[in-house]
């Protein structure tokens, strides 16, 4: 019992510092490890409640939110978009857990998009859950930024 209490104490402390649970979906195409996951908030309530129902045998991982890695992930995804026709505009839907809560400057995602794709028209809002695809299916994500790029037909 003492070990269980110690483990829960450590987990509760980490949750306050940004610990989340990542559920690997198994729906992404091979070679896309960063896109094969949904991040779930952990809620400490004398136990650990997870905002999802993982299947028996499904892989889960604990992650700690990290501004540097979140910034790097966005840069990598945007770099691939530079190989295509420049977008006419974009819509950005960012989790409340990002912005000033994760980054020193609440404009990090917008600035990163403009640094990579130019000064395009950009609209959006902060949300408490973002909808985005993994392997052709849509999921509600947490602590993410969902970006829709607008291009001409056939681009």
N, C-alpha and C positions, 0 to 999 in steps of 0.2 A: 504494500500500500504506500509506503514511503517513497519508493521509486516512482510510482504512478503520480504522486503529488509533485515530486520534483520535476518530472517530465512535463506535466501540465503547467507548472509555474514557468518553466523555460519557454514553452510554446506561447503562453499568454503574453509574456514579455516580448517575444518576437512578433506576435500579431500586432502589438502596439507599434512596432517598428516597421511594419509593412509586410509581414509574412503572409503569403497567400498559398493556396493549393492549386496546382495546375493539373487538369485532367487531360490526358492524351487521348484524342478522339479515335485514332486509327483510321480516319477518313481522308487524310491528305495523301496526295500522290507521293511515291517514294522520292527521296531527295529533297523533301520540303520539311525538315524537322522543326523549323521555327513557326510554321503555319499549322501544325497539327495539334493544337492545344487550345483549351479554354481555361481562363484563369478565374478562380472562384475565391470570394472573400471568406475568411475564416472568422467565426463569431465565438469568442470565449464565453461559455455559460456553464461553468462547472464541468464542462466536457468541451469537445470541439464540434461545432455545428458547421457543416459544409453546405453551401448553396447549390448543391447538385446531388445526383444520385449515381455515383460511379457503379458500374457493373462489377460483379465478383470477377476477380482476375484482371481487371482493367488497370493499367499503369497510371499512377498518380505521382506527382512530385511536389515537394515544398519549394517555393521560390521566395526570395526576399526582393521586394520592389527596389529597383536601383536606377537612378536617373541616368547614369552613364550608359548602361546597357539598353534602356528604353530609347535613348537618343540614337545610339548606334543602330538598333533595329530599324528605326524609322529611316535613317540615312540609307541603309542597305536596300530597303524596299523602294525608296525613291530613286536610288541610283539606277535600278533596272528600268524605271519609267523614262529615263533620259534617252534610252535607245529607241523610243517611239516618238511619234509626232507630238509636238508640244501641246499640252492641254489648253483648251480655251478658258477653262475655269475649274474650280474645285469646290466640293462641299466637305467639311470636316466635322466629325462628331466625336468629341473627346470625353473620356470619363472624368468625372469630378475628382477622381483620385490622381489624375495627372495635373497639368497646370502648375500653379504655385504650390500645391501640396507635394508634388514630386520634384519639380524643377525649381531652381532659384527664381526664374522668371516665368510667369504664367503664359508667356507667348512662345515658349520653346518650340512647340509643334508647328505653329504658323511660320515662325522664322525659319525653321529647318526646311519646310516645304518650299518657301520662297527662295532660300539659298540653293536648293537643288533644282527647282523647276522654273524659277524666275518669278517676277512680280505679277502673277496671274490673279484675276478676281477670285476671291476666296470667301465663302460664307459658311456658317455652321454654329454649333453651340456645344456647351458642356452637357453631359447626360449622366444618368446613373445606370449604365448598361448600354452597350452598343451592339448592333446586329451586323454580323459579318460572316462570310463564307469560310468553310474549311472543306476542301475536297468536294465542292459542288453542293454542299448542304449548308444552311444558315444556322447559326448559333447565336445566343446572347452571350456577349463577352463582358468581362470586367477589366478595368485598368488598361483600356486600349484606346487607340485612336483609329476610327474608321474613316477612310478617305475615299471619296468618289471623284474621279477625274472625268471631266467633260471634254470629249473630243469630237471631231466631225465624224460622220458615218464612214465606216471602212478604214478608219485610222488605226 
